[in-house]
Amino acid sequence: MTDIKGKAASVEFRNVTKVYPNARVAAVDQVSLFVEPGRLVTLLGPSGCGKTTTLRMIAGLEMVTSGQILIGGEDVSALPATDRDVSMVFQSYALFPHMSVRENVEFGLKFSGFAKQEIGDRAIAGLKLVGLDGFGERLPSQLSGGQQQRVAVARALVLEPQVLLFDEPLSNLDAKLRRHVREEIREIQQTLGLTVVYVTHDQEEALAVSDRIIVMNNAVIAQEGTPRDLYDAPASAFVADFIGEANLLDCEIRRVDGETATVALGPVTLSLAARGLPVGPGRLAIRPDRIEIAPAGTPNSLPATLKKVTYAGSHLECVVQSGAGEIFAICGDVDAPIKAGDAVGLSFPARGPVLIVP
């Protein structure tokens, strides 16, 4: 039996720009990035930010206007898609409805110079790898959405590409199935050591599957880092609000000592990472689950009044009015004795507020 193996390669963009004919602005503007071999990196951002164009340029489905794309250290900027060792899994799955599952998986292999027996063996191995052993003679219409997605993954994997690309692969699945299939994709990627570039606009999906996330906005990279880096320390209001929810509050940076800033949020004094910001007006991003609702009058807390308390099963969702503005907070104690109209104090743990670029 043939085994499917990974042959991971790096992906690098060097000042890549893509301008479509008659377009007023660039779809991708001077983007430089590096994807290490064997890593899953997600391009995340809103519609129109440039993430899908970036993916299509890796695949060779779009050609660069300027700059270089390297795969495995080789410049492929001028190569067509057929000459790049890259496979792509599309949002629509793109399965042939009149072909069996096995024939769909074999389709690309027939153009790759393999003998008939090798093609069959690879197809069987690919289906087994994605948990569809024994489904080879079925038609795509006889499979669930999640199973069809796995057929598309198997078809890409059997070619043993240097880079595997996913374009919004879960957008056609319901919420429960999305979680299951993304776990399968991540497991296959890690088992085979594949280099994967994954596009989504879903921040929860990106946090769950990625080694690293590249957040794009308006054709450029807004920030990149590990999922924890981006969630814990967003650099801007856009990143803070796009990856999870965040309260964006004005503050005053009173003093900067090296890498530490003393920050005032109303009567509350905070010691935070300065992040290169100077003394003066500042901006804070605070995650709702990193705010503590304390009794009114608690030392170093922000006086506030509860406007709304909503039971959400595993937690309480609280809308709070304070001198710093309206704040959304999540309370993990569903039995907390709080109700709308109560005076409270808002406290902020050390890992809570983050200074961002105003």
N, C-alpha and C positions, 0 to 999 in steps of 0.2 A: 504493500500500500504506500502510495506517495504521501509524504508529509508536506504540509504547507509551512514554509519558513519565511521569516522576515529578513529583509536586507536593508535595514534602515539607513537613510542618508539625511544629512542636514539640508535645510532650506534657508537661503539667505536672500534678502532684498537689499540692494545698495541704491539708495536715493531713487526709488522707482516712482515714476509718474505715469498716469494713464489719463489721457484727454480724448474723449470721444469726438468724432467729427461734429461740428456745429454746436458743440457744448460751450457754455460760457465759463464754466469752472471745471477743474480737474475732478475726476471720479476718485482718483488716488493721487496724493500730492507729496512728493519727496519722502516716501516711506522707506525706512530702513528697519529691518528686523532680522532676527536669527532664531531658527528652530533647531534645537539640538537633536541628533539622531536618537530615535527610540522614545521621544517625548510626544505627549499629546498637548498641543497648543490650540487654544480656542480664540478665534476672532469674534469679538462680541461688540455689538453696537446697534443703534436704531436703524430702521430702513433708510437707505440712501447714504449711509456713512462711508461706504467703500469696501466693506468686508467681503461681499460676494465677488466684486471685481478683483480684489486681491487674490481670492481663491482661484478664480478663473484664469488669472495670469500665471499662477503656479502650474495649472493644468495645461496651459498653452491654448486655451479657448479664447483668450484675449491676449494681444501682444502689447508689450510695453511701448509707451511713447518715448520715454527716456529712462536711463538707469539700467541696472543689471539684476537678473535673477540667476542664482546659482543653486544647483541641486547636487549634493555630494561634492561640492567644490568646483563643479563644472558649470561654465556659463551656458545656460540654456535659453537665454533671452530671445534668440532668433529662431529657435527650434519649434516646429509645429507640434501639436498635441501627440501625434502618432509617433514622434521620435523622443518623447519624454517617458521615463520609466515611472509613470504616475497613474494611479487609478482613482476614479471619483465615484462616490455614492450620492445620487441626486435626491432631492426632496421628493420627487414623484416616483422614485424607485426605478422607473423606465424599464419595466419588465415586458417581454413580448407575450401578449396574452394567449397566442396560439401555440406557444412552445411550452413544453413541460418545464418543471423546476430545474431538472438536470440539464436540459438543453439551454435554458437561460444561463446557467452557470458556465456551461461549456462554450458559450458563444464567442467570447473574447479569445479563448484559447485556440480556436480554430484559425485565427489569423496570426498566431504567434509561433508557428513552425513546429508544434509538438505533434508526435505520432498519435494515432487514434487511441491506442491503449493508454498512453500517458494522459491524454485529455480526459478520458473516462475516469482514470484513477484520481486525477486532481479534482474533478468535480465531486466525486464521492467524498474525498478528504475534506474539501471545502464545506460541503453540507454537514458533515459530521462535526466540523469545528464550530459551526454556528447552531448546533443542536437540531438539525433537520435531517439527520440520518433516517432514511426510509421514506422521505417525502419526494424523492426525485421524479417519480412518474406523475405527480399531481400537476394540475394547471395552477397558475397564479391565482385565478378566481376562486380556487378551493382553499386558499390560505387566508388567515387573518392578516390585518395590517401589519402587526408585529412580525409575523412569519415572512411576509413579503419583503419587509425591510431587511430581514436576515438573509434572504436569498440575494438581495442586492449587495449586501456585505460580502457574502461568499463569492459572488461573481467577481468582485474587486480583489479579494484576497488570493484567489487561485492564480492570479497573474504575478504574485509575489512582487508587488511594486516597491520601489524605494520609498515612495511617499503615498499615503492613502488620504484622500480628501473627502470630507463630509460637508454637504451643503444643506443646512437645516434638515437633518435626517429624521427628526422626530415630530415635525410640525403637523403631520397628518394623523398622529396617534392621540388617543385620549390620555388624560393625565396619568392614570395608573399604569398604562402600558408604556408611556414615555419613560417613567422611572425604571421600569423593568428592562427595556431595550437599551437605555443609556448605560445601565450597569453591565449588560452583556458586551456592549461596544468597548467599554473601558477594560473589561476582563480580557477580551481578545487582544486588545492593543498591548496590554501589559504582558500577557502570556507570550506573544510573538515578538515583543520588543519593537513594534512598528513605530515609524514616524507618522504622526497623524496631525493634519491641520483641519480644524473643525469649526464650522461657521454656525452661529446661532444668534438670535436676539433675546434668548431666554436666559436671564442672569442665573437662575437657580440651576439650570442645566449646565451652564458654564462652570459654576462653582463645583458641581458634583463630579465632572469628568476630567477636569484639566490639571495638567502639571503646571501650566502657565496660561495666563489670559492676557490677550492684547485687546484693550478697549479702544475702539475707533469712533471718531466723531468728526463730521465735516471733512472727510477724506484724509485725515491725519490720525496718528496714534495719540490718544489722550493720556494713556498710562498703560504700563505693562508690569506684570509681576505674578506671584503665586496667588491663588484664590484668597488665601488668608491675608496677604499683603494688601490686596485691593479692598477687601472688606474692612480690615482693621485700620488701614491708613490710606484712604482715598486722597488723591492730590488736589482734586478740584470739586466744585459743587456738582458738575456733570457726572463725574465718576461716582461720587457719594450717593447721588440720587438714582443713578442707573443701576448700580449693583446694590440691591437691597433698598430698604427705605432709610431715610436719614432726615433728621431735623437740622435745618440750616439756620444758625442763629448768629446775630452780630455780637461781637465781644470787644474787649479792649486789651491789647497786649501791653502790659505795664512795664515789664522788664525782660531783657534777654541776657542770660548768662551762659555763654558758650552755646550748647545745643538745647538748653532748657529755657522755656518762656514762662513767666508768671502772667496769668491771664485772669481778667475779671469778667464774670458773667453776672451782671447785677451785683448782689452782695456776695456772690460765691467767688472764692479765689481758687484757681486751678494751676497746677504745675504740669506743663505739657511739653512735648517735643516741639522745638521752635520751628523746625523744618525750613530754616533760612529766612523766616519772615522777620521784619523789623518791628520796633516799638511803634504802637499806633493802633488805629482801628483794625479789627480782625474779623475772621469768620470761622465759625465752628461747625463741624458735622458731628452729630450725635445719633447713634443707632437707637431705635426705640427700646430694644431689649437691653440696653446698657444704661438705663435710667432707673434709679431706685425711687419709689414713692414712699417717702418717710412721713412721720407725724409732723404737723406744723410746728415750726420753731426749732427743728433739728439744726444743730450748729453747721455752718457752712452749707446750707441748703437754700434753694431758690424758692421763695414763697409763691404758692400757686393755688388755684382752685380747680377741682375736678368738674369739667363740663359734661362729660359723658363717660360711662363705664359700660362696656359691652362684653358679655360672656362669649368666648370663642372656643369653648371645649377645653383645650389644653392651657389656656391663658386668658387673662383679661386685657382688653384693648381700651386704653384710656386716652381721652382728649383732655388736655390740661391747659388752662389759661394762666399765663405768668407775665411778669413785667418784661420778659424777653420775647414775648409773643406766644402764639399757640403752639403747644408741643404734643406730639403723639408718643405715648409710652406703652410698653407691654409689661404687664405684671404676671410673673409666673405662678403666683399663689392665687388660684381660682377661688379660694375661701377667704381672701383678704377682706377685712371689714371696712370696705370703702364704697362710697356711692357718690353720685353726682351731687354737687353742692358742697362737698367736704373741702375744708382748707387743709392743704398738705404742704410738704416741703419736698423739693426734687434734689436728690443727691446724685453725684456722678462718680462712679468707680474710676480707678486709675486708667483702666483700658477703655473708658467710654469716649469722652470728647477728643476730637482730632482737629488741629488747625489746618485749614485748607487755603488755597489761593483765593482771595476775595473775588 
